Amino acid sequence: MGNFASICNKNRHGHQYETKLDIEDSPENLKIVIVGAGIGGLSAAIGLRRNGHEVHLFEQSAFASEVGAAVHLSPNSNGILRRWSIYAEEFGANPMNRLLELRPNGKIIKDVDLTAPNKRWQHPWHLVHRVHLHERLKKLATSENGAGIPAQLHNSSKVVDVDTVQGLITLAKGEIVAADVIIGADGIYSATRKYIKDAKLFSSGKAAFRFIIPRNVAESDPVTAPLVEHHNTLRLWFGNDRRIVMYPCNNNELLNFVCIHPDTESHTTKTDEWNKQRSVEQVLKVFEDFEPAVKALIAKVDPSTLKVWQLLDMEKMPTLTKGKMVLIGDAGHPFTPHQGQGAGQAIEDAAALTTVLSRGTKSADVAERLKLYEAIRYERVHTIQHYSRLAGSDWIDGKPQVEMTKFTDYNFGHDEIDYSTNIFNRWLWSKKLNACWRMPIGFGPLPAPGPSSQQDRRPVCRPEVTTGSATKDYTSMTIRFKTSRTFLETLFPTAQFRFKEADTVAMASFVVTRADSNKHTTLRFYINGVQYLKKDGTTVSGTYMPVIFKSAGGSSEEEADLLPKVLCDIELSTGSTSARVKASWGGTTFAEIALGNLRDEKHSEERDMKEEKDVPHCKENKDGDGILFYRYIPAIDNLSRSAATEYPCLIPQSPCAEKGQPKNGMAAREVTRPRAGTTERTTTITVKIDSHDWEQLPTLHHIASTLAEIPIYEVVDANVVVRTGMPVPNDIGSTSWMRIE
């Protein structure tokens, strides 16, 4: 929508439910030992120090001279780093904007501009030099600046024994270190893995030459210059049983090569090292049938930097944890490189571990929480491991047996912080006995009322506020915005609700409607593009409504039993060029939305028809079958998640009203001024949501605190619509609805 004045939404994005409902925090922090200080180990150190834990990293190398090639930071892993204030573009990463697939002779198979497709994801896809990423991770983990206690890095410290029961590691120099948690992050040749299971490594059948060539070397030769004429481009040359991958890093100044081939052509005996020096001549021999330009470029490599790596695989571990020990990254689930997810999955592991080992975790609870970590991560890491194997399959007669991009949605459409936080919160809620469940249940339970509970306080009914019109008016104020799909899906009450698309950028709306006066005012939150999966495998699609706030003076008991409705005070006021809504409870304001600099936009037949189709239950609305919501009636004791009854509901689409006629039900409308036949829009928007605490918001703190976390990436539209001299539209309580199943 362009620039707008301010979005005051707190946008912390990825909170944990730290309220009275949490398990009581321990005054002591955990002592955590991480074996291995690679990308996974350092990422875990960053997250765990942020939680206040004492972290020690034991690395067997001296870190005297870091080496390495480039890595992918795809949207799923890059988002975690950005949440930790690590922005790869600050240390040389460049965006992945173009994919070029070629045959060995250089003939183009596919040329894809990724600029538009990448907008599906809430975080960028970067290509970064491994050394620069490692340096930034190490700095953030060990620096005196930053949240929590700096992690202590112990170089040249080889671990030779682990006691998973007592939580002890023994170093080669004889020192024994005790810890509450031991994290094995020591890579594919892990020394810690065997203390859980001595899983066997085996050859994938492939090896890879890896090296880097400066871009200016290619540019200076007219034969090779055409290969690098486009920045931010990944090129792949596909042979039947071999391929060359070339992509830039370091602000497009370096070209990273991964030349994959049958390992029998470079690792001639079983005793060959898995990573060893090889000659340029051997690389050219292995890829002799490839186009002259790429061979000419390979011939320019510095021979001292050229190594060949055997691409190893490993049998599936039955478990990733035992006692006080857990495995992350390649130590627990090594990846072949064909999906570019190895580093990313180690970062995801670190994020999930950070979630379950939250601030104040007790030492006695560690084993149980590590099992929760395993439950969160086990399926995903092994699914991507399987996808990587498939993506590396040989071509037959010049054709791929698997379309590599078909795995993109699963890989990229995931945010581990949101996903693991959602599971962790629900696990916490399940362990709290004094929890009171009521609609809307997607936000979690309330504390059970005590003798001096404030939950019986009623909202303060405000004096009626009008715009000065004597006729009956219907006013609506709408803000439609792009936000995080992965965060929004944590609001779904059951796993049967899901988004129709894997895109991590989704659409949502705040819609305020007032019928005649403030006593009939509602504030609704809508999530677009949702579907419900029925038991028979069919789906029902629509706009999901997690919660509806309603002015206390305008709600019936019947409505309260039906809808995910919360009573509060809502004031909608309009001026000549502005509109403002304020929602409060007992005098405490928790939501305020303001639009300024509204400008007139004359109605037309085309505009009216567009507005009709934006109504969620309009028959022509492209978002599905209507409005979805979830009904939950608690069991008599109301102190457990068990329900007397619960089920998904749908308010079906109805035929759109004729032009100029009133609309029934929950119109998710645009913003218009109190002048019939005009619409006013704005780019000056303020959204402020404050969670407060249970004392100030005893019936809705859990809802306000969650809404305060919703990020607003871009406001797509903000407007006010007023209809004058029309019958008051039916409220949702009197709108027909149906039980889905």
Buried (B, 14 or more C-beta within 10 A) or exposed (E): BEEBBEBBBBBEBBBBBBBBBBBEBBEBBBBBBBBBBBBBBBBBBBBBBBBBBBBBBBBBBEEEEEEBBBBBBBBBBBBBBBBBEBBBEEBBBBBBBBBBBBBBEBEEBEEEEBEEBBEBBBBBBBBBBBBBBBBBBBBBBBEEEBEBBBBEBBEBBBBEEBBBEEBBBBBEEEEEBEBBBBBBBBBBEBBBBEBBBEBEBEBBBBBBBBBBBBBEBBEEEEEBEEBBEBEBBBBBBBBEBBBBBBBBBBBBEBBBBBBBBBBEBBBEEEEBEBEEEBEBEBBBEBBEEBBEBBBBBBEBBEEEEBBBBBBBBBEEBEBBBBBBBBBBBBBBBBBBBBBBBBBBBBBBBBBBBBBBBBBBBBBEBBBEBBBBBBBBBBEBBBEBBEBBBBBBEBBEEEEBEBEBEEBBBBBBBBBBBBBBBBBBBEBBBEEBEEBBBBBBBBBBBBBBBEEEBBBEEEBEEBEEBBBEBEEBBBBBBBBBBBBBBBBBBBBBBBEBBBBBBBBBBBBBBBBBBBBBBBBBBBBBBBBBBBBBBEEEEEBBBBBBBBBBBBBBBBBEEEBBEBBBBBBBBBBBBBEEBBBBBBBBBBEBBBBBBBBBBBEEBEBEEEEBEEBBEBBBBBBEBEBBBBBBBBBBBBEEEBBBBEBEEBEBBBBBBBEBBEEEEBBBBBBBBBBBBBBBEBBBBBBBBBBBBBBBEBEBBBBBBBBBBBBBBBBBBEBEBBBBBBBBEBEBBBBBBEBEBEEBE
